[in-house]
Amino acid sequence: MLLTRWFTVLALVLSVSVQAGESVLERAPERPYDIVIESGYLNVGVYRDFPPYSYEKEGEAVGVDIDIGKRIAEELEVEFRVHWITPDETLEDDLRNNIWKGHYLAKRRIADVMLRVPYDKQYAYMRDSTGEVINDQVVMFGPYQQERWQIAYDPGDIDSVGTLAVFQYHPIGVEIDTLPATYLTSAFGGRLRDNTHHFSSVRQAFRAMADGDVSAVMGMRAEIDHELGAHAGQGFAAAENGFPGMGKQAWDIGMAVKHTHRQLGYAIEAIVDRMVREGEMADIFERHGLRYGMPAFYEEILGVGDEEP
């Protein structure tokens, strides 16, 4: 009887130990600044298949954010390692899965720093219905680009795009489930809805314009610039119109780290700040054939900014 109880207790202890061990194995590893430097590499989180920011070409990671990540790693004197991010339903999901907790299928594979995160104080301190800060597990920092919306059009179909009213008569392509898709289907009392065509990506929308199915495409400026370069022989042009009633038409893009890894964030922030101030960031965008928008964060500091509408 005593032996049976002993084996029962031993089994319980082993069970708890195994569960504890599994919990440790599943938990995302802590990689603060000292560990990153000691390990000799930096895991940089970027979105997968997202040209011109981050994508694969002939099996190699390329794009603006790839180049930025490599420069950060170089300045830290560590190896650059890409951590591909497949977007989830919300940005909060992406931050949780890739920065502070890890995806439930791969908790140990997370990024040390994540790029292309909105640099917005209102979003950073947003609260849920109970009053809790939603993004309290991450620190958002290091604005390095100002992004904005842009339209490209086919001058063979449209003389110019002075206002959006032209799309009452001409079809325009947008990426599905994006702000442009919502905006164009609701603006002007819905008069543009029937001429708004939805595609899986800006790239697909441009292919439709090349095939003559739409006369214009709306998306983020860097995406539009990239596709204009890819279709350089077809005479497509960037429009100069604004977007009345749209609300936020330009926004700063920055980075994020886990809230307990602030020292790493400070080190990366110093590198990115120098790159912006000294023009290296603009050079990276120019090498990719893109217009660069300096973050609004620097407008008052340096007295410059993105002057385009």
N, C-alpha and C positions, 0 to 999 in steps of 0.2 A: 504494500500500500504506500509506504513511504517512498519507495523507488519510483512508483508510478507518478506520485506527486512531483518528485524531483524532475522526471522527464517532462512532465507537463509544464513546469516552471521554465525549464531549459528551452522547450519549444517556443514558449511565449517570448522569452528573451531573444532568441534567435530571430523570431518573426519580427519583433520590434526593431532589431538591429538591421535586418534586411530592408524593412520599410524605410528606416532612417537613411540607410545607404542609398536606396532608390531615390529618396527625396533629395539627397545631396547631389546625386548624379543628374537629376532632372533640373536642378536649380541652375540658372544662368551664372556663369563664373564672374566674379568681380575683377574688373580690369581697370583700376585707377591709373593715374599717370605713371607712378613708379613701376607698376607691372607692365604697362605698355612699353615703356622704355627698356625694361629688363628683358622682355620677351623678344624685342627686336622687330616687331611688326605692329601695324595699325589696321584694324578692320574698319573700312569706310563703307557705310551703308548708302547705296544709291538705288534708284528705281530701275527695274529691269525693262528692257525694250522701250526706252523713253528718249528717242532722239529729239534734239541734238545733245541732251544732257548726259545720258548714260545708256549705252547699248553695246551689243557685240558686233564686230565686223571682222569676218574671216577668223572667228574664234578668239578675237582679242577685244578686251574692254576698251571702249573709246567714248569720247564725248567731253563736254565742258566740265561736268562734275568729276569725271575720271581724272582729267588733268589737274583740277583743283585738289582732289584727294591725293594725287601723287606729289604735288608740291608741298602739301601739309606734311606728308610722311617724310619727304626729303628734308624739310626743315627740322623735323623732330629726329632726323637721322635714324629712321626705322624703315622697314620694308612696307610698301603699300600692298594691302590685300583688299580685294573688292568683296563686299557683302551685298549680294543682289536682293532687292526687296520687291516682292510681289504685292502690289497694293491690295489692302483689305477694303472693307466697306467704308471706313472713316480714317481720318488721320490719327485719331486717338488709338485706333486699332494698330496702325502701323508703328506708332511710337511704343506701344506696349509690346508688340511682337518682336521688335527689332532693336530696342534701346534698353528698356528696364526690366523686362520679365522674360521675353522669349515666347515663341509660338509653342502651343501645347504639343505639337509634333516634333519640335526641335528646339527645346528650351536652351540648350547649350550653345546654339549658333546665333549670336546677336552681334550687333555692330558696336564699336567703341564710340563712333560719332556718326550721325546721320545727316546727310545733306538734303537740300531742297525742302526745308521746313519753313513755313511762314514765320517771319519775324514780326510779330504783332502782339503788343502787350495785352490788349483786350482778349485775344485768343489764349495767350499764355496763362492768364489768371481767370479764365472762364470757370464758372461754378455750375454744378448740377442742381437738380431740384431740391436737394437737401442742404445746399449751401457749401458742399465740399468742392475744393479746387480739383477740376478734372485732370489737369496735367501736372499734378504736384510731384510726380515721379521723374520728371525731366526738366532740364534747364535749356531754354531756347536762347541762342546767342549768335553772334558773328554774321550780321547781314552782309551779303556779298553781291547781291544783284537786285535791281528793281525790275520786276516783270510787269507786263501790261497786255491788254487785248489788242488784236490786230486783225485787219481784213486784207486778204489778197484777192485780186480779181483778174479776169481775162479781158484785156482791152479790146479783143476781137468781138466780145459780146456786150460789154458795157463801156461807154466812153470814159466815165469817171464815177467815183463813189463820193459825191458831195455830202449826201445824207443817206440814212438807211432806207428812206422811202423808195429808193430804186429797187429794193428787193420785194416790192409789191408786184413787180413785173419780171424779175429775174430770179432764178433759183440760187440758193446759197447753201453750202455744206458746213456742218458742224460735227464735232465729236459728240456722241450720245452721252447723256447724263453729265453734262458740263454746264457751267453758268451761261456760256453763249447759247447753248441749246434752249435753256429755260428763257433767257432774255429774248431771243428772236421769235419764239413762239408766243410770247405774251406782250411784247412791246407794240405800241401803236394800236392798241385795242385788238391785238391778235391778227392784224392785217397781213403780217409776214408769215403766219403759221404755215399756210399751204405751200409756200416756196422755201421752207426750211427743211433740208434733207439731212438725215442723221446717218453717221458713219461710225465705225468702230474706232477710228483714229483720225487725226489731222492728215496723216499720210494717205489714208484711203480716200479722204475727201479731195485731196489734191489729184489723186489718180482719176477720180470722177470728173474733176475740172478738166484734166488733160483729155478725157474721153468726150468732153462736151456735155456731160450730164448736169453740171452746175456751172454757174458763171462766176462764183466767188467762194471763198472759204474763210471762216473766222476761227481763230484760236489764239494761243499765247504767242507773243511776238517772236520769241526765239524759235518756236516750232515753225511759224510762218516763214521766217527768214531762212531756216534750214531747207524747207521744201522749195522755196523760191530758188535757192541755189541748186537744188537737185533737178529742177525743171527750168534751168537757165535758158535753154534754147527755145522755150515756148512763149516767151514774151509776157509772162504774168507779171503783175505789178503790185506793190504795196499801196493800200489806200491811206488817205490822210484824214479820214472822218473821225468824229468822236462818237460816244454812245450815250445819248441823253437818257436820263432816268435809270441808268444802270447801277449807280451807287459807286462801289469801289472799282475803279478802272485800272489802278496800278497798285502794286503791293511789293514789299520787301521780302526777299528770300534769304534765309539763314540756315542755321544748323542746330543740332540738339545732342545732348549727352545725358546720361543718367544723373539724377540730382546729387548722388554721392560722389560723382566724378568731376566735381567743379574744377579741380586743379588742371585736369586734362583739358577741360573747356577753356580755361584761361590761357593755356599755352597755345591752343589752336586759334583762339580769338586774336591773340597778338600777331600770329602769322597772317591770318586773313586780313586784319586791319592794315598791316603793312602792304599787302598785295593790292588792296583797294586804293590806298592813299598814293602809292608809288606808280600806279597805272598797270601793274602786272596783271591784275584781274581783267581789265579792259583788253589787254593784249591777248589773253586766252580766248575771249569771245571773238575777237577780230580774226584770230587764226582759224576759227571755225566758220567764218563768214557771217557772223552775227553782230547786230548792233548791241552795244552794252548800255545798260541803264544803271547809273550809280545809285545805290540805295538812298532813300529819302533821309535816312539816319545821318548821312554825311552832308546833306544840303546846307544846314546851318553851320556845321563845323568848318567845311571847306568853301562854302559859298558857291557850290556848284550842284548840279542835279540833272535829271533827265528832262530836257525842255520840250520834248515832243508831246503832242496832244494825246 
